[in-house]
Amino acid sequence: MTKIAELRGKTPDQLQEELLNLKKEQFNLRFQKATGQLEKTHRVDEVRKDIARIKSLLTAQKSA
């Protein structure tokens, strides 16, 4: 789980890279869930919320 304070210290490019990594992880987690191989079920929610945090920060930075 990523803290919002950590994310605020990053540049927009770093946030975009982090967002890309999280989306890849989310994709892999969905496949693991579909095939019954998912062990850390809580990670799905964590990744989804981290993606939302980053998107919110990027939107806020664009409007500021």
N, C-alpha and C positions, 0 to 999 in steps of 0.2 A: 504494500500500500504506500503510495507516494503522498508525502505531506505537501500541502499547498505552499508552505513557506519555501520548500526546496524548489518547487516549480517556478515561483516568482523570481528567483535568482537566475533563471536561465533565459537565454536569448530566444527570439521567435524561431530561429533555425534549429536550435537544440530542442525546442518544444515540438516542432514538426517531426524531427527524427524520433523523439520519444513516442509521439503519437503513432508513427508508422510501426515502430517495434511493438507497441501495445496491440495494434490492430492485427499484426501477424500472430501474436500470442493468442489473441481472442479467436482467430481463425483455427489455430491448432487445437485450442481447448474445445471448440465446437466439434471438431472431428473426433477428438478423444471421447467426448461425451456420446457422440453418435455410435461409436464402435464399442462403447462400454469400458474404455480404458482409463477414464478420468478418475484420478485418485483424490485430488485436491479440489473438491467441488466448490469450496468457498472462493477459489481463485477466479472463477468466472465473474462473480459479482464485483470483486476487487478491480479486475481489469476494466470492466464496464464503467465503474465509477471513476477510475483514473483517466479513462478516455474523456469522460464528461468534464472532469476538472481541467484537463489540458485544453479542450475545445472552448471552455468558458474563459480561460485566461487569454487564449489567442483572440477571441472576440473582444474582450475588454481592452487588450493592447491595441487592436486595430481602431477602436473608437476613441481611444485616448490621444 
